[in-house]
Amino acid sequence: MSGELLVAPEQAEELLRRMFQAAVAAADPAKVVPAFLPEPPAGRTVVVGAGKASAAMAQALEAHWPGPLSGVVVTAEGCAVACARIRILEAAHPVPDARSEAAARAILDAVSSLSPEDLVIALISGGGSALMALPAPGLTLADKQAVNRALLRCGADIAEMNCVRKHLSAIKGGRLAAAAYPARVLTLAISDVPGDDPAVIASGPTVPDPTTFAEARAILDKYGIEAPAAVRAHLARAEEETPKPGDPRLARCAFALIATPQKALEAAAAEARKAQITPMILSDSIEGEAREVARVLGAIAREVRRFGQPIAPPCVLLSGGETTVTVRGDGKGGRNVEFLLALALALKGERDIWALAADTDGIDGAEPIAGAIVSPDTLARAQALGLDAKRALANNDAHSFFAALGAQLITGPTRTNVNDFRAILVL
C-alpha cells in the first residue's frame, strides 16, 4: 500500500483494540434497531425477546416507538438496561437456570390470547437458547441442564447444539411464533451463528424448524452423550415435532437480520484502512476446533510475513464465526483464548505478527473476559514467567495463561453479540 505506514510496532495492539471496538459498535442495538421498526398495528404491540442483546434492543425500540406497547424480554446477567414499558428479566448463560424457565413462561404468557390485529415484535440474539429455556412436557430443567453441559463440552457446533435444544423445548424451534398465532410476528435478530441461519439463532423460536427428533438423537449418539433417561425417552417418542416450513401458524411471521458478523468485520476493515493497513476478510463463518483453526490461520499469517502471499504486509487477516473446544482438561476454557494460545504456538515467535481474538459479547466461554492479545514476544514472556504454553493448551486453561501475562482483553458486557472476532495483524 502506498503512503507512510501509520502504525508502528508499539501501536499494533492499540490498532487491534480499535478494530474490535469498531466491530462491536457496528452491532450496537441503539444504532441498528430503529431502521427496522414497522408501522404500529391497529391492535396491541407486544414485545418479547431473548438474548444477550435483547434488553438493549428493547431500550432502542422503546425510544423510537410512537404508540403504546408492553412486553417482556430476558437477557444475561450484567446485560440488563432500564426500560419503562418492557419488563427486563435476567437469567443464566450458558447453562439455563430456574430464571430461564420462569422467563420462558412469562414470554409465552405475553403472547397468549392475541388477535389478528395485534403485532408481536420478537427481539432475538445470541444466548437466547439458554436464557429462555422451557422444558418440553415430561422433562425437567435438570434434564435440560445436564444435556446442555454435555453439549458445551463435547465439541458440538452451534447448529448441532441448537437442534437438540429445540427438541427438548416447549418454546424454541418455532413454538413461540405458533403460540402467538393469529397475531402478526416480526422478528428482529442479531446473528451470532455462522451462516446467519434464522433457525439456529437462539434456536429459532419464531421461525420454522427444518430439523427433526431423529437428527437430535443422532447428535447425542455422535458425541456419546449419556443423556438422562427422560430425555432419551422423549426423543424416542417424537410425539410433537417442531413447526415445519409451511405451517399455517407461522404464515404471518416476518424475519429481519439487523446486525451480522459480516457487517462487524466490514467495520473493522474500515478501521484498518484508516491506518493504511490492508484488510482481508477471510470468512465470517469459520467453524471447527479452536486449536485447529489457529494452526491454519497461523500458517497463513506466516506465509504473509515471509512471502507476501496471499496478501502483502502491512495487512490484517479478519475472520469471524464460532469455533468449538472439546474440553479434556480442567482449565477455565474459552474458545477465543484457546485459539490465541494455539496460534502463539503455531507462530513460534514469528516477528511482526500480532493477533486479537474475542467474543463480541464481552464473555469468552463462562469467564467475564472478552478475549486476549498475542504479540511476537508472547511465548518468550511466558517462558520468563515459568509458564508452559503447551501444558496450558492441553489443560484448556488459556484464560489463566493470558491472565498471568497481563494480556487479557476485558470489556465488560457489550450488550450485543455477533460472535467471535479474530484479527491477525502483520506489519
Buried (B, 14 or more C-beta within 10 A) or exposed (E): EEEEBEBEBEBBBEBBBBBBBBBBBBBBBBBBBBEBBEEBBEBBBBBBBBBBBBBBBBBBBBEEBEEEBEBBBBBBBBBBBEBEBBBBBBBBBBBBBEBBBBBBEBBBEBBEEBEEEBBBBBBBBBBBBBBBBBBBEEBEBEBBBBBBEBBBBBBBBBBBBBBBBBBBBBBBBBBBBBBBBEBBBBBBBBBBBBBBBBBBBBBBBBBBBBBBBEBBBBBBEEBEBEBBEBBBEBBEEEEEBBBBEEBEBBEBBEBEBBBBBBBBBBBBBEBBEEBBBBBBBBBBBBBBBBBEBBBBBBEBBBBBBEEEEEBEBBBBBBBBBBBBBEBEEEBBBBBBBBBBBBBBBBBEBBEBBBBBBBBBBBBBBBBBBBBBBBBBEBBEBBEEEEBEBEEBBEBBBBBBBBBBBEBBBEBEBBBBBBBBBBBBBBB
